[in-house]
Amino acid sequence: MRSRAIFAAACVFLASAARAGPSMTSGNNTIARDAVNGGGTFSSSGSGAGNNQLTGSAAEDVIITTSASGAGAGNNRLRAGWSELQAYPDAVAALYFSSSSVSSGTVQWTTPGYDGGSGALQVGTTYFIRVASYTVPDTFAFATSANVTISTSGTSPGFLATAAMTALLPNTSYYVQIWTRDADANLSAPFRSTYTTLANPPPPGALEFLSVQASSVVVAWAAQFPTGVSSMTCEGYTLLASSNNFGALAPAGAPVFSSTTFSVLASTLAVGAAGAPLDLSNTYYFAVGSLNWAGQANYAALPKLNFQVRQSTGLLHFGAIDPFVALSTISTSSMVVTNIGNWPVTLVLSASTATVPSSPWALSTSSGVDTVALLGVWNAGLAGPAPSSFNTYITTVPRVSQTGAGNNYVGTQNGFQLAPGANITLWFRFFLPTTSSTAGPEVIQLTSVPVYP
């Protein structure tokens, strides 16, 4: 920083030098001190003289130019006096890291002043950066350092400067130390910070969905088993799930579900279930990240899980039924359910009365007063199957499709683990109430919901 007290002391020193003793003489030394290059007179002395003294005048120019032969001739310059004592660069401020990867990072800092915190950095000023993976208190391990020199010419205080660090090791803590070096080779006080590279992510192709349940998902990957070298492993894993692709899709603000393990030996994690269940009627996006020493994750994306079915209709049609002819009938049309997601689904069926504004009928497993019965069967074909094919009632209580002859809704097809893109056909058998308090048309609505094996 600029100091008037120091400046005054420098003036007294120079004035005293102008009145000091006899000229310097020597058989080998000649020092030019004329008014053009620094003030005073040419000084020389004979061999053996011991009381030599430079002469000069106070307030004269203290920048002395020199010349040289060969490459770079005329480019040398000496500085002395107030310029070196008074103008001294400050240390950088706000050193931090703006990006990171497994082998590189970008460091940012705020530019200091040429004279403390003021004045633009001059031509010839540079930053000198040391990057090391090892240090001890008050000692920087230069033997394991990478050196970076960056021109700072013309930048004003407060300017945001950046530098890239490359060829680093994964999951390794680095110590970064930076100095400002002015044109006179003066170094500022150092500023030190630490930085940890990301760990290697789980290997591509090793990620898979191990289990998908109604409200949770278990993901498996290839664990990075310890090898004794920290850069070859990680410190744990984090699993994320998001219904809006982590903010890329609407709706904004949708929650991100996560779970974490700090065991490097782990190779599975579950997200969802009790306390924070996933609503798997949505499409979910997943990512698994390896943790580094600083707890930062390096993620590998998994394929999205899209749990979605499309049904051709939700309203059932049975036509007019004459109770004096038959108490039951098979639907005149079927409902086709298609898995339009990317994961096998098992279908759960339920039904309810949907007459507006209300219906006196209720669904049950047998007919009675204002009570009707509805059965369903998965069966291929354009015509309904025989009445004997129906053995599973559809009520307001959801019932899961099964596989194997005689099980829930099983006919020539079944709704168990329906593959992505596949579709199946559902037919219905309906039983009239034994007594009805309404003679008007009644509406029954059926719902199919996917669950996950």
C-alpha positions as CSV (number, residue, x, y, z in Angstrom):
1,M,0.0,0.0,0.0
2,R,1.2,3.6,-0.6
3,S,2.5,5.2,2.6
4,R,3.5,8.9,2.9
5,A,5.7,8.1,5.9
6,I,7.8,5.7,3.8
7,F,7.9,8.1,0.9
8,A,9.3,10.8,3.1
9,A,12.0,8.5,4.5
10,A,13.1,7.7,1.0
11,C,13.5,11.4,0.1
12,V,15.8,12.0,3.1
13,F,17.9,9.0,2.1
14,L,18.4,10.3,-1.4
15,A,19.2,13.8,-0.4
16,S,21.9,12.5,2.0
17,A,23.4,10.4,-0.8
18,A,23.9,13.5,-2.9
19,R,26.2,15.1,-0.4
20,A,28.2,12.0,0.6
21,G,32.0,11.5,0.4
22,P,34.4,11.2,-2.5
23,S,33.8,9.5,-5.8
24,M,34.2,5.8,-6.2
25,T,37.4,4.8,-8.0
26,S,38.6,1.4,-9.1
27,G,40.6,-0.2,-11.9
28,N,37.6,-2.3,-13.0
29,N,34.5,-0.4,-12.1
30,T,32.7,2.4,-13.9
31,I,29.2,3.6,-13.0
32,A,27.5,6.2,-15.1
33,R,25.6,8.7,-12.9
34,D,25.0,11.6,-15.2
35,A,21.8,13.8,-15.2
36,V,20.4,11.9,-18.1
37,N,20.3,8.4,-16.6
38,G,20.2,9.1,-12.8
39,G,22.0,12.2,-11.7
40,G,25.4,12.9,-10.3
41,T,28.8,12.6,-12.0
42,F,30.8,9.8,-13.5
43,S,32.7,8.0,-10.7
44,S,35.9,5.9,-10.9
45,S,38.7,5.1,-8.5
46,G,42.0,3.4,-8.6
47,S,42.8,-0.1,-7.5
48,G,42.6,-0.6,-3.8
49,A,40.6,2.5,-3.0
50,G,38.3,1.8,0.0
51,N,36.2,4.8,0.5
52,N,34.1,4.8,-2.6
53,Q,30.7,6.6,-2.6
54,L,28.0,7.1,-5.2
55,T,26.9,10.6,-5.8
56,G,23.5,11.8,-6.9
57,S,20.9,14.5,-6.6
58,A,17.7,14.3,-4.6
59,A,14.4,14.1,-6.7
60,E,16.2,13.0,-9.9
61,D,14.9,10.2,-12.0
62,V,15.7,6.8,-10.5
63,I,14.8,4.6,-13.4
64,I,18.0,3.7,-15.2
65,T,18.0,2.2,-18.7
66,T,20.7,-0.2,-19.8
67,S,21.7,-1.6,-23.1
68,A,22.8,-5.1,-24.2
69,S,24.1,-6.7,-27.3
70,G,22.6,-9.6,-29.2
71,A,19.0,-10.8,-28.8
72,G,16.9,-8.6,-26.5
73,A,19.3,-5.6,-26.8
74,G,17.7,-2.5,-25.4
75,N,15.0,-4.3,-23.5
76,N,16.7,-4.3,-20.1
77,R,15.7,-1.9,-17.3
78,L,16.7,-1.3,-13.7
79,R,14.5,0.2,-11.1
80,A,15.5,1.6,-7.7
81,G,14.3,4.1,-5.0
82,W,10.7,5.1,-4.4
83,S,9.2,3.0,-7.3
84,E,10.3,-0.3,-5.7
85,L,9.6,0.8,-2.1
86,Q,6.3,2.5,-2.7
87,A,4.4,0.5,-5.4
88,Y,3.9,-3.0,-4.2
89,P,1.1,-5.4,-5.5
90,D,-1.5,-6.7,-3.1
91,A,-2.4,-10.3,-2.7
92,V,-5.3,-11.6,-4.8
93,A,-8.7,-11.8,-3.1
94,A,-11.7,-14.2,-3.3
95,L,-9.9,-17.2,-4.8
96,Y,-12.4,-19.9,-5.6
97,F,-13.1,-22.6,-8.1
98,S,-15.8,-22.1,-10.7
99,S,-15.8,-25.6,-12.4
100,S,-14.3,-29.0,-11.8
101,S,-13.9,-32.4,-13.5
102,V,-11.9,-35.6,-12.8
103,S,-8.7,-34.2,-14.3
104,S,-9.1,-30.4,-14.5
105,G,-10.6,-27.3,-12.9
106,T,-10.9,-23.6,-13.3
107,V,-9.7,-21.2,-10.6
108,Q,-11.0,-17.6,-10.3
109,W,-9.9,-14.7,-8.3
110,T,-10.3,-10.9,-8.0
111,T,-7.5,-8.8,-9.4
112,P,-5.5,-6.7,-6.9
113,G,-4.0,-3.3,-7.5
114,Y,-0.5,-2.4,-8.8
115,D,0.0,-0.4,-5.6
116,G,-1.8,-2.4,-2.9
117,G,-5.5,-2.2,-3.8
118,S,-5.3,0.7,-6.3
119,G,-4.0,1.2,-9.8
120,A,-4.2,-1.0,-12.8
121,L,-1.6,-3.7,-13.1
122,Q,1.2,-2.6,-15.3
123,V,2.9,-4.1,-18.4
124,G,5.1,-6.9,-17.3
125,T,3.0,-7.9,-14.3
126,T,2.1,-11.6,-14.1
127,Y,0.4,-14.1,-11.7
128,F,2.5,-16.9,-10.5
129,I,0.5,-20.1,-9.5
130,R,1.7,-23.2,-7.8
131,V,-0.5,-26.3,-7.8
132,A,0.5,-29.2,-5.5
133,S,-1.2,-32.3,-4.2
134,Y,0.9,-32.3,-1.0
135,T,1.9,-29.6,1.5
136,V,2.8,-29.2,5.2
137,P,2.2,-26.3,7.5
138,D,4.0,-23.1,6.2
139,T,5.8,-25.1,3.5
140,F,4.7,-25.5,-0.1
141,A,5.9,-28.7,-1.8
142,F,7.4,-27.2,-4.9
143,A,8.7,-30.6,-6.0
144,T,5.2,-31.8,-6.6
145,S,3.9,-28.5,-8.0
146,A,2.8,-27.3,-11.4
147,N,3.8,-23.8,-12.3
148,V,1.5,-21.4,-14.3
149,T,2.4,-17.9,-15.4
150,I,-0.4,-15.7,-16.7
151,S,-0.1,-12.1,-18.1
152,T,-2.1,-9.5,-16.1
153,S,-1.3,-6.4,-18.1
154,G,-3.9,-3.7,-18.0
155,T,-6.4,-5.3,-15.7
156,S,-7.9,-3.1,-13.0
157,P,-8.6,-3.9,-9.4
158,G,-11.7,-6.0,-9.0
159,F,-11.4,-7.7,-12.4
160,L,-12.3,-11.4,-12.4
161,A,-9.3,-13.4,-13.6
162,T,-9.3,-17.2,-14.4
163,A,-6.8,-19.9,-15.0
164,A,-7.3,-23.5,-16.1
165,M,-5.6,-26.4,-14.3
166,T,-5.2,-29.6,-16.3
167,A,-3.5,-33.0,-16.0
168,L,-4.8,-33.5,-12.5
169,L,-5.6,-36.8,-10.8
170,P,-9.3,-37.8,-9.9
171,N,-10.5,-37.6,-6.3
172,T,-7.4,-35.7,-5.2
173,S,-7.1,-32.6,-3.0
174,Y,-4.8,-29.9,-4.5
175,Y,-3.4,-26.9,-2.8
176,V,-3.3,-23.8,-5.1
177,Q,-1.1,-20.9,-4.2
178,I,-1.0,-17.7,-6.2
179,W,1.2,-14.6,-6.1
180,T,1.0,-11.3,-8.0
181,R,4.4,-10.5,-9.6
182,D,5.0,-7.0,-10.8
183,A,7.4,-5.8,-13.5
184,D,10.2,-5.3,-11.0
185,A,9.9,-9.0,-9.9
186,N,8.3,-8.0,-6.6
187,L,5.9,-10.7,-5.3
188,S,2.8,-10.0,-3.3
189,A,1.9,-12.0,-0.3
190,P,0.6,-15.5,-1.3
191,F,-3.0,-16.5,-1.3
192,R,-3.7,-20.2,-0.8
193,S,-6.8,-22.3,-1.3
194,T,-7.7,-26.0,-1.7
195,Y,-9.5,-27.8,-4.4
196,T,-10.6,-31.4,-4.9
197,T,-11.1,-33.0,-8.3
198,L,-14.2,-35.2,-8.9
199,A,-14.0,-39.0,-8.6
200,N,-14.5,-41.1,-11.6
201,P,-18.3,-41.7,-12.2
202,P,-19.8,-45.2,-12.2
203,P,-18.7,-47.0,-15.4
204,P,-21.0,-46.5,-18.3
205,G,-23.0,-49.6,-19.1
206,A,-22.8,-50.9,-15.6
207,L,-25.9,-49.1,-14.4
208,E,-29.2,-51.0,-14.2
209,F,-32.6,-50.9,-12.5
210,L,-32.4,-53.8,-10.0
211,S,-35.9,-53.5,-8.7
212,V,-38.9,-51.3,-9.4
213,Q,-41.7,-51.2,-6.9
214,A,-44.9,-49.2,-6.6
215,S,-43.2,-46.3,-4.7
216,S,-39.5,-47.0,-4.9
217,V,-36.7,-48.0,-7.2
218,V,-33.4,-49.9,-6.5
219,V,-30.5,-49.1,-8.8
220,A,-27.3,-51.2,-9.2
221,W,-23.9,-50.3,-10.6
222,A,-20.3,-51.6,-10.6
223,A,-18.6,-50.5,-7.4
224,Q,-15.1,-48.9,-7.6
225,F,-13.3,-51.2,-5.2
226,P,-10.4,-49.7,-3.3
227,T,-6.9,-50.2,-4.8
228,G,-4.9,-48.2,-2.2
229,V,-4.8,-45.2,-4.5
230,S,-7.5,-42.6,-3.8
231,S,-7.6,-41.4,-7.4
232,M,-8.7,-44.9,-8.5
233,T,-11.8,-45.0,-6.2
234,C,-14.3,-42.8,-4.5
235,E,-15.8,-42.1,-1.0
236,G,-19.4,-43.3,-1.6
237,Y,-22.4,-42.8,-3.9
238,T,-25.5,-40.8,-4.3
239,L,-28.7,-41.8,-6.2
240,L,-31.1,-39.1,-7.5
241,A,-34.6,-39.3,-8.9
242,S,-36.5,-36.4,-10.5
243,S,-39.9,-36.2,-12.3
244,N,-38.9,-33.1,-14.2
245,N,-35.4,-34.2,-15.3
246,F,-33.7,-32.2,-12.6
247,G,-35.4,-28.9,-13.5
248,A,-35.1,-29.2,-17.3
249,L,-38.9,-29.9,-17.7
250,A,-42.1,-28.6,-16.2
251,P,-43.3,-28.3,-13.6
252,A,-40.7,-26.1,-12.0
253,G,-39.9,-26.9,-8.4
254,A,-40.7,-30.6,-8.6
255,P,-38.8,-32.4,-5.7
256,V,-35.6,-34.4,-6.2
257,F,-35.5,-37.6,-4.3
258,S,-32.1,-38.9,-3.1
259,S,-30.3,-41.4,-1.0
260,T,-26.5,-41.6,-0.1
261,T,-24.1,-44.2,1.1
262,F,-20.5,-43.5,2.3
263,S,-19.4,-47.1,1.7
264,V,-17.2,-47.4,-1.3
265,L,-18.0,-51.1,-1.4
266,A,-21.7,-50.4,-2.0
267,S,-23.2,-51.2,-5.4
268,T,-26.9,-50.6,-4.9
269,L,-29.1,-47.8,-3.6
270,A,-32.9,-47.4,-3.2
271,V,-34.8,-44.1,-3.6
272,G,-38.4,-43.5,-2.5
273,A,-40.5,-45.8,-0.3
274,A,-41.6,-44.9,3.3
275,G,-41.4,-41.2,4.1
276,A,-40.8,-40.0,0.6
277,P,-42.5,-42.4,-1.9
278,L,-42.2,-42.0,-5.6
279,D,-45.4,-41.4,-7.5
280,L,-44.5,-43.8,-10.3
281,S,-47.5,-42.7,-12.4
282,N,-44.9,-40.1,-13.5
283,T,-41.9,-40.4,-15.7
284,Y,-38.7,-40.4,-13.5
285,Y,-35.1,-39.5,-14.4
286,F,-32.3,-41.1,-12.5
287,A,-28.6,-40.4,-11.9
288,V,-25.9,-42.1,-9.8
289,G,-22.9,-40.1,-8.6
290,S,-19.5,-41.1,-7.2
291,L,-18.5,-38.9,-4.2
292,N,-15.0,-37.3,-3.8
293,W,-13.2,-36.3,-0.7
294,A,-15.2,-33.1,-0.5
295,G,-18.6,-34.8,-0.8
296,Q,-19.1,-33.6,-4.4
297,A,-20.7,-36.1,-6.8
298,N,-19.8,-36.9,-10.4
299,Y,-23.0,-38.3,-11.9
300,A,-23.7,-40.8,-14.6
301,A,-27.3,-40.7,-16.0
302,L,-29.5,-43.7,-16.3
303,P,-32.3,-44.2,-18.8
304,K,-35.5,-42.6,-17.7
305,L,-38.2,-44.8,-16.2
306,N,-41.5,-44.0,-17.9
307,F,-44.4,-45.9,-16.2
308,Q,-47.4,-45.2,-18.3
309,V,-50.2,-47.2,-19.8
310,R,-52.9,-46.2,-22.3
311,Q,-56.4,-47.7,-22.2
312,S,-58.7,-47.5,-25.2
313,T,-61.7,-46.6,-23.1
314,G,-62.7,-46.1,-19.5
315,L,-66.5,-46.5,-19.9
316,L,-68.1,-49.9,-20.3
317,H,-71.0,-50.7,-22.7
318,F,-73.3,-53.6,-22.3
319,G,-76.3,-52.4,-24.3
320,A,-79.9,-53.0,-23.2
321,I,-80.4,-55.9,-20.9
322,D,-83.8,-57.6,-20.4
323,P,-83.9,-59.1,-16.9
324,F,-86.7,-61.4,-18.0
325,V,-84.3,-63.0,-20.5
326,A,-80.9,-63.0,-18.7
327,L,-79.5,-61.7,-15.5
328,S,-76.0,-61.4,-16.9
329,T,-74.3,-60.4,-20.2
330,I,-70.9,-60.1,-21.8
331,S,-69.7,-56.7,-22.9
332,T,-70.3,-55.8,-26.6
333,S,-66.8,-54.3,-26.8
334,S,-63.4,-54.8,-25.1
335,M,-60.9,-52.5,-23.6
336,V,-57.3,-52.6,-24.9
337,V,-54.5,-51.6,-22.6
338,T,-51.1,-50.7,-24.0
339,N,-47.8,-50.2,-22.1
340,I,-46.4,-47.0,-23.6
341,G,-43.6,-46.7,-21.0
342,N,-40.2,-48.3,-21.1
343,W,-40.5,-50.7,-18.2
344,P,-42.6,-53.9,-17.8
345,V,-45.8,-53.2,-15.9
346,T,-48.3,-55.3,-14.0
347,L,-51.9,-54.1,-14.3
348,V,-54.2,-53.5,-11.3
349,L,-57.9,-53.2,-12.1
350,S,-60.7,-51.4,-10.2
351,A,-64.1,-50.0,-11.1
352,S,-66.8,-47.6,-9.7
353,T,-70.2,-46.3,-10.6
354,A,-70.0,-43.1,-12.5
355,T,-73.6,-42.1,-13.2
356,V,-74.2,-38.3,-12.9
357,P,-75.1,-37.0,-10.4
358,S,-75.1,-40.2,-8.5
359,S,-76.1,-43.9,-8.7
360,P,-77.9,-46.1,-6.2
361,W,-75.9,-49.1,-7.5
362,A,-72.9,-50.5,-5.7
363,L,-70.3,-53.0,-7.0
364,S,-69.9,-56.3,-5.2
365,T,-68.9,-59.9,-5.7
366,S,-72.6,-61.0,-6.1
367,S,-75.8,-59.3,-7.2
368,G,-78.5,-58.1,-4.9
369,V,-80.7,-55.1,-4.1
370,D,-79.1,-52.2,-6.0
371,T,-76.0,-54.3,-6.1
372,V,-74.3,-55.4,-9.3
373,A,-71.3,-57.6,-10.1
374,L,-68.6,-57.1,-12.7
375,L,-66.0,-59.6,-13.8
376,G,-63.0,-59.3,-16.2
377,V,-60.7,-61.5,-18.1
378,W,-57.7,-60.8,-20.4
379,N,-58.5,-62.6,-23.6
380,A,-57.4,-62.0,-27.2
381,G,-59.9,-61.8,-30.0
382,L,-62.6,-59.6,-31.6
383,A,-65.4,-61.4,-29.8
384,G,-66.0,-62.0,-26.1
385,P,-65.0,-65.3,-24.6
386,A,-67.4,-67.8,-23.1
387,P,-69.1,-67.0,-19.8
388,S,-67.1,-69.7,-18.1
389,S,-63.8,-67.8,-18.8
390,F,-64.6,-65.1,-16.2
391,N,-63.5,-65.9,-12.7
392,T,-62.2,-62.6,-11.1
393,Y,-64.5,-59.8,-9.8
394,I,-63.7,-56.1,-10.4
395,T,-64.8,-53.9,-7.5
396,T,-63.7,-50.6,-5.9
397,V,-60.9,-52.5,-4.2
398,P,-57.9,-52.7,-6.6
399,R,-56.9,-56.3,-7.6
400,V,-53.5,-57.2,-9.2
401,S,-53.3,-59.2,-12.4
402,Q,-51.6,-62.5,-12.1
403,T,-50.2,-65.2,-14.3
404,G,-51.1,-68.9,-14.6
405,A,-54.4,-70.6,-15.3
406,G,-57.1,-69.8,-12.8
407,N,-55.5,-66.7,-11.3
408,N,-56.7,-63.1,-11.3
409,Y,-58.1,-62.1,-14.8
410,V,-56.2,-64.9,-16.6
411,G,-57.6,-66.0,-19.9
412,T,-55.7,-66.5,-23.1
413,Q,-53.6,-63.5,-22.0
414,N,-52.6,-62.0,-18.6
415,G,-51.8,-58.5,-17.3
416,F,-48.6,-59.6,-15.4
417,Q,-45.3,-57.9,-16.5
418,L,-46.7,-56.5,-19.7
419,A,-43.6,-55.6,-21.9
420,P,-43.0,-52.0,-23.2
421,G,-45.0,-51.5,-26.4
422,A,-47.2,-54.6,-25.8
423,N,-51.0,-54.5,-25.5
424,I,-53.7,-56.9,-24.1
425,T,-57.5,-57.0,-24.4
426,L,-59.9,-57.0,-21.4
427,W,-63.4,-58.4,-21.7
428,F,-66.2,-58.0,-19.1
429,R,-69.2,-60.0,-17.8
430,F,-71.9,-58.0,-15.9
431,F,-74.6,-59.2,-13.5
432,L,-77.8,-57.2,-13.0
433,P,-79.1,-56.4,-9.5
434,T,-81.9,-58.6,-8.2
435,T,-83.9,-55.5,-7.5
436,S,-83.1,-51.9,-8.7
437,S,-84.5,-48.6,-7.5
438,T,-83.7,-47.0,-10.8
439,A,-84.8,-47.8,-14.3
440,G,-82.5,-45.3,-16.1
441,P,-79.1,-46.0,-17.7
442,E,-76.2,-46.5,-15.3
443,V,-72.5,-45.8,-16.0
444,I,-69.6,-47.9,-14.7
445,Q,-66.1,-46.7,-15.0
446,L,-63.0,-48.9,-15.0
447,T,-59.4,-47.9,-14.2
448,S,-56.2,-49.8,-14.9
449,V,-53.1,-48.7,-13.0
450,P,-49.6,-50.0,-13.6
451,V,-47.5,-51.4,-10.8
452,Y,-44.0,-52.8,-11.1
453,P,-42.6,-56.3,-10.6
